[in-house]
């Protein structure tokens, strides 16, 4: 195994590429990413003096291997920890203490995308951004063994990438399903794999970013809606991350719940932002928050997997050199879960016999 193809440059893909590069010196890793950024839903933007994580909000210390990777193996320069607690609120907007877990909550001064950038930066991987893969093809299948077959990828511009001895698919389950459904691969396993991956359900999240020229004076970093009945599911303060927001200002990340996000996904963004800002003002009991000085937004159609995938077909696909990875494979929509799954997949690829 020398040539590895990876579709998607999320955190799981970055972790897998890191392990492969560290373990198999002669591996040639190629990554095809449809967007211009890295790290998937762990996304960061900058606006003037503002830096903000508008997808995943932080990296949780829920896996010892991930903690060691982030704090010891990689350069921890710029790593920042959120120390303020997470409170809760209910459908009536009543705020209560009570969800202050002991786990660390990390980001970077330059944002969560640093996770993938630092992992990929430790490798010799070739990364093609703004390259949308449209066709997955298995070539030579039916020969004397798996070494007689390989993978190829066609992108939207008609360019073919490969051959690859091993292929890793990192997009969310619905997008991976479509790649597999249209794959030029005649193995009986393909349909079983399509059914298994297609059964993974996702919740959507529509995010509003609200900036204010004053500090929001509350004792918590974030609020989470525990009864799942409010239109808003999460509100967090990015000023709690060192280096993200100038002193005396506030930037709120407001994420709607799945039902609201689905219902309003294609509505006018300005109207969505205004409605979420009004909800935020009500929940925090501060009418000034209904009128932010500056806003941004993002819809995440495939934000949070609501369960894992049947591992039988996923494990069987490895015989053909096909590996699926991401938080949805781990069965937990968390950044640390995606990284941990990527480490696992990287090890399986590296020690593939």
Buried (B, 14 or more C-beta within 10 A) or exposed (E): BEBBBBBBBBBBBBBBBBBBBBEBEEBBBBBBBBEEBBBBBBBBBEEEEBBBBBBBBBBBBBBEBBBEBBEEBBEEEBBBBBEBBBBBBBEEBEBEEEBEEEEBBBBBBBBBBBBBBBBBBBBEBEBBEEBEBBBBBBBEBEEEEBEEBBBBBBBEEEEEBBBBBBBBBBBBBBBBBBBBBEBEBEBEBBEBBBBBBBEBEBBBBBBBBBBBEEEBEBEBBBBBBBEEEBBBBBBBBBBBBBBBBEEEBBBBBBBBBBBBBBEBBEEEBEEBBBBBBBBBBBBBEBEEBBEBEEBBBBBBBBBBBEEBBBEEBBEBBBEBBBBBBBBBBBBBBBBBBBBBBBBBBBBBBBEBE
